[in-house]
């Protein structure tokens, strides 16, 4: 639920819907090998939801404001929680919030459907499901943080 007044909320939504976005494109990525996929020695491209999966993965594993190559909006702040003493429920809630914030900067994402968090010792595993501007297909990404 938004804190904006009804008319202002509608204006913000209309601004986002009126934008004509180019087709999303990323380099193809092999998540199991943690490397780009090459085709005839050159990086292969993927489009639309496949590209969004790669963007999501990169955004969630990249620490926000750490690398000058990325804008200050790209990345996730989950690493701010390292060393913090808090209950498991609060930690999961904060991780979930950081993940949603990292994802929602992308104009191709229309909804974050689910963010499941598992914490095993010092390892965090996030399972994220989002909807995009491309069809009603749900995109699912698993990330080890």
N, C-alpha and C positions, 0 to 999 in steps of 0.2 A: 504494500500500500504506500502510495506517495504522500509526502507531506505538503505537496504543492496544492494550491486551491484548484478546484475543478476546471475552471476555464484555462488556467495557466498550464495544468497538466495536459489538457487536450492540445494546446498549442505546441508543447514540447513533443508530444507524440506525433503530431502532424509534421513537425519539422523533420523528425527522424524517418517518417514514412515517405516523404516527398523526395528524399535523396535518391538519385539514380547512381547506384554503386557499380563499378566495373566488376567483371567476373573475377572472383578471388583466385589467385594463382600462387603456388608455392613450389619449391623444389621437392620432389618425391623423397621420402625418408623411410629407411628401414629401421623400425623401432627396436627390433631384436638385436641388430648389429650396431645400432647407434651410429649410423652413417647415411650419407646421401646415396640415392639409387642412381647409378649411371647407365646410360644407354648409348652405346657406341662411343664410350669415353667421355660423354658430356652429361651434365646433370639432366635428369628427366623432370618434366613438369607435371603437376596434377592440378586439378581445378575444382571449384565449388566446395562441396562438403569434404572431399578428400584433402583439399588444401586447408580447410578449416581445422580438420583433425591435427594437422601438422602445426598450424598456428597455435592451437590450444596447448599442445604438448610443449612447444617452445616457450610459450608465455608462462606456463606453470612451473617449468624447471629453471627459468631465468630469474635471478634475483633482481628486483626492481632497483633502478638507479645505480647499479654496479658497473655496467658497461656503457661507454659513451656511444657505442654503435646504435643503441636503442633509445627511443624517446623516454621521457620520465613516466609515461603512462604504461609502457610495456613491461611486463614481468609481474612477479608475485612477491608479496612481503612476508611470506610464511617463515622465512629465515629469521625474522625479528623475534620469533618465539624460542629460538635456540637458547637453552640455558635458563629459561623462565620457569619458575616454580609455580604450578597451578594445577587444579584438579584436571583429571582426564576429560571430563565433560566440557569444562571451560576451554581447554586446549583444542578439542575437536571443533567446538563452536567457532573459535577464533580462526582456525585453519580453514574451515568452511567459508567464513566471511572473507578472508583474504583471497581465496580461490574465486569466489563469485565476483569480487571487485576486479580481479585480474582479467576475468573473462568478459565482463560486461562493457569494457572499453571498446570491444570489437563490434563495429556496426553490422556485421553479418550475423551476429548472434541475436536471436529474438527472445530466447528464454533459457534459463538454466533450470532443467527439469529435476536434477538430482545431483547431490554431492555426498558420496559416502566416504567416510574417513575410517581407516584402520591404523592403529598405532601398535607396532611391534617393537618394543624396546626403543631404540633411537630412530627406527625406520617408520616413515609415514607413507601410506599407500592411499591414493585418492582415486576414486572411480567417479567420473564426471559425465553427466548426460546433458546435452544441450540441443536446442532446436535452432535452425538457421533460416535465413531468407530463402534458402533453396529447398523446396518441397516441405513435406511434413516429416521427413526422415529424421530420426533421432540419432545424434552423433555421440558415440561413447568413447572416452579416452581413459586409460589407466596410467597413472603417473606415480613413480616412486620418488618421493621428495626427501 
